[in-house]
Amino acid sequence: MVGTGTSAGLLTSCQQADSGPKYTPLKEPGTYYSPELPNKAPDGRPLKAGLIGCGGRGTGAANDFLSAANGVTITALGDVFKDQVDRAALALEKRNINIPENMRFSGLDAYKQVIDSGVDIVLVATPPYFRPMQFKYAVEKGVHCFLEKPLFVDPTGYRSALLSARQAKEKNLCVFVGTQRNHTRKYIAAYRQVMDGMIGEITGGVVFWNGTVPWTRLPQPGMSDGEGLLRNWVNMIWLSGDHIVEQHVHNLDVFRWFTGLRPISAEGVGSRQRRPSGDMFDNFSIDFTMENGMHVHSMCRQIAGTNQHQNEFIQGTKGSLTIAEGGKSPAEIRDLSGNLIWSYDLAAESEKYEQNAPMVLEHIAMIDHIRAGKQKEQASELAISNMMAVMGREAAYTGRLIKWDEIIASDMDLTPPDFSLTGKMDMSQFKVPVAGSEPGQRQGGQRPQGA
């Protein structure tokens, strides 16, 4: 029979008779994070946020924050570039948020000025390279954080992020991260079913992000070398981490979330076929071995004209889960014979809830925790998924087996040794990696002054 019920406020439909099989839970309810997500965060004390990184994702994060609750506002903006700050301020005017000139900060130290301006929360949406230092400064100043993913691009950033996460917890600060699938209603519902034992013990999986290059910004006349790099950050290894880190970390994080495991090694391939700029690959295929011996295959691609899909497949001893983000994408569990035994009811979700945008729901959860005085720190878990992506990148770049214990101890720092926002740089250093000829550890220079 097909029934419709609620699972702590999340509507699902399930092809399972009342007298059907009983499952052995992987985790008991109440032992794992499973947020209740209202249409808005409960009312409470007013909260002021500052935005660092005023591009499209940053402006989007500011709007998501404003949509998540009553009594919240944006009071300060910061970015390396003044035009980005002014563009974000103009966008916020549509929400009746007016940012005065003395609260608009630009330059490499703009993040410090935003954090020091008296905000309760900082929204960090800068290029990933800069996020460890910005996270560190926010925690030092006692400011709650929303950090876009990923948190870092190299092992040096990994260790910094872990230290900041530990200090945030000690200071009772909330740190939420932009892996919005953890706050997507159907993912939460599916996670509960898997934890209840519906697919049995997890034995492996496959995760995908096959899409296109998000955007390209080629250097314009009058730009310095450093400005040209920063404007085109999504195509540069040192700034984005490559797309396996910057984008595909979402899918890797889902597998880690469902299994609770970390990887121990990675081996794989990748190449550059048609990327129009930068020094990155445009495709990766990686095999990860997890700490209990299971394997997960990871595939990601940014090539126009190819098959496009982003989803996760998780196999268990009794069945499998297929799930993908997106308003019309299914979440389905099938038994070992291929019979559908559970699916998420998207129509019922739309009827029950007014707010179903994951990027707003994650802010609802953050604001709820802050107002209720409930400490929540997500950066340390994302750091493992983020480092998993770095492992996969280095496996493809080098053609070697990359081991977890070795790479987390690596002194790899992707900072260009001659980084300058105004002067000349050696642009020949930004080369596309070639497997078998690249060193396993690339050394960088000093972190930019003020960053």
QUIHUUR-V686248 format. One line per field, one symbol per residue. psi: psi as a letter, one per 40 degrees, with the letter a starting at -180 (. if undefined). A space follows every 50 residues. Layout:
psi=???
This chain:
psi=ihihaigfehhiihghideaihihidiiieeihgihgidiiiiaiihhii hhgfadddddddddddeeiifiiheiiiidhddddddddddddeefhhhi deehiiideddddddeefidihhhfihddeddddddddddefhihhhiii eieiddddddddddddddddefihhiifgedefhdddddddddddeedea hheaihiighaihdihhiiiheiidddddddfdeehddddeieddddedd dddddddddeiiieihhaiiihdeheiaeiieiihhhhhieeeiihhhhi ighieihhihiihhhieeaihhiiiideiihihiaeeehheiihgddddd ddidhehdeddddddddddddefhhhheddddddddddddddddddddei hhiddddeeifhhehhefhhedaiigeeegihihheeiidhhiaaiiihe .
